[in-house]
Amino acid sequence: MKFRSFYPPQRTLMGPGPSDVSPRVLAAMARPTIGHLDPAFVTLMEEIKALLQYAFQTKNALTFPVSAPGSAGMETCFVNLVEPGDKVIVCQNGVFGGRMKENVMRCGGVPVMVEDTWGRAVDPGKVEHALKTNPDARILAFVHAETSTGARSDAKLLSDLAHKYGCLTIVDAVTSLGGIPLLVDDWQLDAVYSGTQKCLSCVPGLSPVTFSTRAQEIIRQRKRPAQSWFLDLNLVMSYWGGDGKRTYHHTAPVNTLYALHESLVILHEETLGLVWARHLHYHRALRAGLEAMGLELAVPEDERLPQMNAVRIPEGVDDVLVRAQLLGEYSLEIGAGLGAMAGKIWRIGLMGHTCNARNVLFCLGALEDVLTDLRAPIRHGRALAAARAVLSAAPQPVDDEE
Ligand SMILES: *Cc1c(COP(=O)(O)O)cnc(C)c1O
């Protein structure tokens, strides 16, 4: 058997991540590999930390990318902050809250679940009740942007509640970073993790994290070391920490970090305010097109994520067939529903580099064509005009207090 080089098909990625990666980021990744302790690399690491502080809107010194995907960022927060016996209030309104619960249990912690309907925001009233009835809880954990359902929760409000009852917060910001307002310092979030392949539009494989001084203090005072050697922040910081001498902890994914640096430079050039406004603008255009076609968004308007659009699959339409046809004929990837939402919704991502006018029109045209071909009950010939009407207006600035 002869093995040849792999050339992936050219896709348009409008699912739950990865999103399309900018050619600038791919080009950065192809530059020569250097040593992970090379002085030039150490300079790059410092820039990445500063750019991540900008992206997270924080002054936290402990802000860096974990050398593994978003799930490892999640695990980093839990293994470092949760000690055996610790009670953690975990909000679940989709797939990722369930993974938080798993993490708490594997750390020997005791999860107290606050369950909400999938497709809705976390209910602050239920959270406050849980905080009140569990005065010994130490941490509140929640997902800011639930990618599995397209729902956004009020991170500022949940953080205020946690602090009122003396809890730290662990926040999943994998899909929110670089897509919607995320103000780590203003909102006083304590341990926040994200991913590179969603709204940062970098390649998958890194997890930016940031920890408040309160969280750092707790990590320093742990009674026993974290059970994960690789993710133990007290050890990782010998490589990423401070401005001084770097010592080997693990070999950093050098070229992937070039890619992250480039994607953060792109974000910084555009500025966060305009990035948030762009996501909202193209979301509005996509929504107008989908609704003109007679399709419905699954999440109530004020709880919707602009970068992750959950669309109800019309009665009698074959979910798998539609996605296969979009991929086969248009090379367009959209996401399936997960868990309780499987077969009920499609997830159309407008994340980072993917979030532009061309893709909104392309996706609406492709979806209408495929649904027409399958004789789905939709309205024809209206979607593109409806999207165009929104696209012709200027993007509106985003209120970052929402
Ligand atoms: C994608 C995602 C993760 C997991 O990230 P991976 O990079 O796939 O490990 C965690 N939480 C949320 C909300 C996500 O969207």
The ligand as a MOL file (V3000), in Angstrom:
LIG
                    3D

  0  0  0     0  0            999 V3000
M  V30 BEGIN CTAB
M  V30 COUNTS 15 15 0 0 0
M  V30 BEGIN ATOM
M  V30 1 C -16.1350 23.0260 22.4690 0
M  V30 2 C -16.4990 23.2160 23.8860 0
M  V30 3 C -15.7850 22.6130 24.9310 0
M  V30 4 C -14.7070 21.6000 24.7090 0
M  V30 5 O -13.6340 22.0720 23.9760 0
M  V30 6 P -12.6970 21.0330 23.1920 0
M  V30 7 O -11.6840 21.9360 22.5610 0
M  V30 8 O -13.5810 20.3130 22.2360 0
M  V30 9 O -12.1000 20.1320 24.1970 0
M  V30 10 C -16.1660 22.8990 26.2300 0
M  V30 11 N -17.1770 23.7430 26.4980 0
M  V30 12 C -17.8840 24.3420 25.5230 0
M  V30 13 C -19.0000 25.2650 25.8820 0
M  V30 14 C -17.5620 24.1000 24.1960 0
M  V30 15 O -18.2660 24.6870 23.2260 0
M  V30 END ATOM
M  V30 BEGIN BOND
M  V30 1 1 1 2
M  V30 2 1 2 3
M  V30 3 2 2 14
M  V30 4 1 3 4
M  V30 5 2 3 10
M  V30 6 1 4 5
M  V30 7 1 5 6
M  V30 8 2 6 7
M  V30 9 1 6 8
M  V30 10 1 6 9
M  V30 11 1 10 11
M  V30 12 2 11 12
M  V30 13 1 12 13
M  V30 14 1 12 14
M  V30 15 1 14 15
M  V30 END BOND
M  V30 END CTAB
M  END
